[in-house]
Amino acid sequence: MRRKTLVNNLMKGYGYSREKCEELLNEIGVSISCRGEELSVEKFIELSNLI
């Protein structure tokens, strides 16, 4: 079963707007259609530092 996209998880978990979530992912060089299981450890750290 496929998981939700990172954008949807960030929107639900942090209450961010879709635009803010897409901005965060673009900043770390990750596609806005990326799913959590596709994220490398390095990219996960970069994202957590931005949040």
N, C-alpha and C positions, 0 to 999 in steps of 0.2 A: 504494500500500500504506500502510495506517495504521500509525503509530508507537505505541509503548507510551505509557501515561499517565505523567505526571510522578511520580505516587505510585510506580508500579512502577520507574521509573528511579532514583528516590531510594533506594528500598529496596535495589535491587541495587547501585547505585554507591557508596552511603555506608553501607550496612548498617543503616539506620534502620528502626524498626518502622513498620507501616502507620499507627498512631495518630500517631506523630511526624511522618510525612510529611503526613498530613492536617492536622495542627496548623499546620505551616509554610505550607501553601497557604492555609488559612483566614486566617492572620495577614496575608497579603499580598492577600487578597480574590480568590482564584482558586478556581474549582471543583475539587473533588477528581477529577473526570473529565477535567480539562484535559490536552491533549497538548502536547508541547514546541513544536510548530510554531504553536500558538495563543497562546503567551506573547509579550507585547509586550517590547520591549527594557527598558522601565522596570520591568516586573514581574520580568524575568529578573535585573535588578540588585538589586531588593529581595530576591528569593529567595537570590541568591548572598551578599548581606550577612548574611542570617540563618544560612546554612550556615557 
